[in-house]
Amino acid sequence: MMAQTEQWMQSKVEYDHSTGFYRVGREHDEPLSTNVVLSVAAIEGVRPTELPPLARTIDPDALDQVFCGTDDAMLSFSYAGYRVAIHAADRIEITPIDETRALTRN
């Protein structure tokens, strides 16, 4: 699973130094909830199983359904020390809640 997280970081997650955001190119072959967990795990450099369950923050099934068939939805929530903002179905931005976290990860 660690190899999957590393590959996800290399191919999907991009850090924008000017904004402090991690931008994620959503993988449509995976549920949105899986995209979120894999992205945060990749940023943290851990296995997804080392993160708290997403269901403690938001219902993963509901999250997956919110963005089905819509282009203009936006949702944000906190998860594992990050603010996750999902814009429509294609863009995920992840921002460390603690600003020093971004500096130690990049």
N, C-alpha and C positions, 0 to 999 in steps of 0.2 A: 504494500500500500504506500510506503514511503516513496517508491519510484514514481507512482502515479502522482503524488503530491509534487514532487520535484518537476516532473514533466508538465504538470498544470502550471506551475510557477513560470517555467520557461516559455510556454506557448500561449498562455492566456492572461497572465497578470503583468501589468506595466505600472511602474511607479512614476508619478508626475511630481517632480521636485518643486515645481512652482506652486502647486495647489496642496501638496501633501496627501493627495488621494492615490489610492491604488485603483486603476481602471481595469476592469475585467471584460474581455470579449466573451460573451455568453456562449456556451456550447449547447446548441439546441437539441442535441442527442441525449442530453441529461436533463432531469427535472431541475427547475430553478433552485429548489432547496438544496439539491446536490451541488450545483454551481456555487452556492453561497458557502457551504461547508468546505468544499475542496479549495476554494479561493482563500478563505481565512486560514485553513490549515497550511496552505502553501506559503502565505505571508508569514505565518508564525514558525514555519519550518518543522511542523509536527505532523503526525498521522491524524487523519480526521477523527479517529476514535479517541484521541487525547483531548479533544475539545468537548465542552459541555454539549449535551444533546440540544439540537436546534429547537426541539419541541418545548424546551423550557422557556424559550423566548417568543416563538411564533409557531403556529400550527403549520408544519411543512406541507401538508396536503392543501390547505387553504392558500398558502403562498404559491404553490404550483398552479392553482386554478385562477388566481387573481389576474394573471397576465395572459391567459388563454384567449386569443382572438381580439386583443385590444392593443392599440398603438399609443395610447395617451395616459396610461396609468402610471402612478408614481407611489412608491412606498418606501419608508425608511424605518429602521429599528436598530437597536443595539444588540450585539452578539459577541461574546467572548472578548470584550475590550475594544470593539470596533463599532463604528456607526456604519451600517450597510444601507445604501440608497440604491433602489432599483428604479430605473427610468424606462418606462415602456417595457418591451420584451427583450431589448438588445443590450442595454448598458447597465453595468453594476459598478458602483463606486464604493470603495471601502476606505474609511478614514479611521486612523487610531484615535480613540477617545483621549488617551494620554499622549500628548504631543511628543514626548521623549521616546515613545515606542517606535515611531517612524524613523528616528535617527539611529536606533540600535539595529533596525532590520535592514537598512540600506547603507 
